[in-house]
Amino acid sequence: MTRRRTPRSALHAAAPSETELVAPIEEHRATLAAVSPSSATLGRRVVVTGLAGSGKSTLSLALGAKAGLPVIHLDLHYWKPGWTDPTDAEWREKQREVLAGGSWIADGNYHETLDLRLELADTVVVLDLPWWRCSGRALRRGFRMPGELPEGCHYSRFHRWRDEWQLAGRIWLHRRSDTEHERKTISHHQSRVAVHVLRSKREVSDFLDGVDAASIATPR
């Protein structure tokens, strides 16, 4: 579920040129490729991240079922009643609270607090799928109501459709800046966090095939 309050004008802001952005993005992709472990071993505190619409919740649920780890959907903990945004301090404190356990899979793409989750995690799974696939999923998702909503929040079918279709535009608009920020943040934790980068549906399927309860690493 995604409900973001972004000014309408932001959807029409001028995007940086390809030449300004391709080089840094490719540099960070190369960095992640270099630190991605060859082993399929999974830790017990797993962050699943990537662009909106990349399939984080679907992967997290499948991963949780195979590995026997509880899944924490960050969207359900972010919003205060009435779709009110928390302050940055409140959101960081809430995440420390819900991720205090020794075993979890955290599903969400709140890039501004990714550093906090990585400090608590031992594994990060990055869904690096094409932006157009992510936008397409957001468009289709607009026709389905979420199975669960944050406490004290209500959602009409119209608002669901509106939010997801606006999200599809924001995915395109921020496809490079969000990716670059994510890569930079992960590279700062590469010495202690196992990184798995999945760039296609086949890689996601192969990754899941290699995971079961026996592949979970012993807690450090």
N, C-alpha and C positions, 0 to 999 in steps of 0.2 A: 504494500500500500504506500502511496506517495502523495503527500499533500504539502506543497511548498508555496509560500507567498512570495513570488518574484514579480517586481513591477512589470506591467505589460510592455513598457518601452524596452526592457532588457532583452526581449525576444527579437527586437529589431536592431540591436546595437551592432555596430560594424565589427566583424570578426577580424583577428589578426591575419596577415597574409600567410600563405603556405610556406614561403621561404623563411619567414620569421619563426615558424613553429616546428617545421618538420625535423630540423637538425637536433634541437634539444630533446624532442620526444624520442627520436631514434636512439639518441645517446642513452637515455634512461631505460629504454627497452633492452639495449645491449647490456646495461648494468644488471638488470634483473635476470637476463638469460645467463649471465655469468655466475650469479649466486644461486640459481635454482638448483636444488639438490637432485641427484639422479635417483636417490632412494625414494620409494613411495611411502616410507614410514611417516606416520602422522603423529603429532603431539596430542596433548589433551586439552589445550587451550588454543582454539583455532579461529582466526579472523578470516572471514570470506568477504572480499571487497571487489570493486569493479564499477563500471558505469551503471547508472540506473538502467534497468531493463536487461542487464546482462545475464540474469538467471541466478542471482545470489540465493534467493530464498529456496528455489527449487533444488539447487545443489546442496544447500545447507541441510535441508530436510532429508535428502537422499544420503548425504554423508553421515548425518546423525543416526539414521536408521541402520546403516551398515557398521558404523564404528561404536554405536551404543553411547553416544555423547548427547547431552541435552542441547537443544537449539534455542538461542536467544535472539528474537527478532527485535532489533533496536528501534524500529518504527513504533512498536507498541509501548516503548518506555520513553521515547522522546517527547511526545506531545502531552501537554497538560490539558485538563478539561476545557472543552470549547475550542479545540485546535489552537491553543495558546503556546507560543514558543517559549522554552525555558531560557534563562540566561546561560551564557557559556559556562559559568561556574556551576550552575545547577545541573547542567547536562553532563559535565565532567564528573561531578559527584554521583549522579545517578548511575553512570556507567561503572564507576568504581564499585558501587553497591551491587549491581546486577551481575558483574563479572568477578565477584569476590571468591567464587568457588574455584575448585581445583580442576574442574572439567567442564568445558562448554564449547559451543560453536557460535560465534557472534556474526550475525547476518545484518549487513547494513553498509551504506556508503557515505557516512558522515565524515568527509575528508578532513574537515577542520579539527577533528578529534581522533584521527587515525593514529597519531603518535601515542596517545594514551592507551589505546587498545593493543598496540604493538609492544608497549612496555609490559603488559600483562600476559601477552601471548607467547607461545613457543612455535607456532606455525601460522603462516599466512598463505591463503589461496587467492590468487589474483585471476579474475575472469577478464581476459584481455580480448574480448570479442569485438568485431567491427561495429562502429557506432550506428550504422544503418540497421543492423540486426537488432540492436538495443532499442532504437527508436520504433522499429516495427513492433516489437514486443509491447512497448508502452501503449502504442495505438490500439493493439488488440486487447490489451489488459483493461482499457477504458470501458469495454463492454461487459466486464465482469466485476461484481462486487467483491471486496475482500472478505475473507472468512472470519476475520477478527478485527476489531477496532480498538484504539486506545481507550482507556477508561474515561467516560464523560464526553466522548466525541461521537458525533452523529454524521452520517454521510448519505446524501441522496444519490440516486443513479446519475442525475445530471451533473452534480459536482464531481462525481467519480470520473465521468466521461471528460469533463472540462479539464480537470487536473492532469489526467494522463495524457491528453492530447497536447496540453501546454508543455508537459514534461518531455514529450517527444521532440519538441523544438529546442528545449534547453539542452537536451543530450547533444544535439548537433552543435549548438552554440558553444558549449563548454567542453566539447569532446577532447580537445587538446590540453587546455589548461588544467582540467580535473585530472587527466591522465598524468601529466607532468608532475603535478603536486603529489599525487599518489606514489609515483616512482621515486621521487626525491625522499619522501618520508620513509618509505620502505628501505631504501639504500642506507639510511642512517642506523637501521637496526639489523642489517644483514649479518653481522657477526654472531648474533645469538638467536635469530629467528629463521627457521627453515622456510624457504620461499618456493611455492609451486605456481608457475604461470601457465594458464590454460588458454589457448588462442583459438580453439574451434570446438564444435560439438563433439567431434571424434576424440579430441584430447580430454574433454570433460568425461566422456564415457569410459575411456581407457583408465583415467585416474580413479574413477569410482570402482572399476573392476579390480583395481589393485589394492583396495582398502577393505579391511574387515576388522573385527575387534582384536584379532591377534596382531595386527600391524600397528596398533597404538603404542607409542613409545612410553617407557616408564617415566613418570614425572621426575623432573630435576629437583 
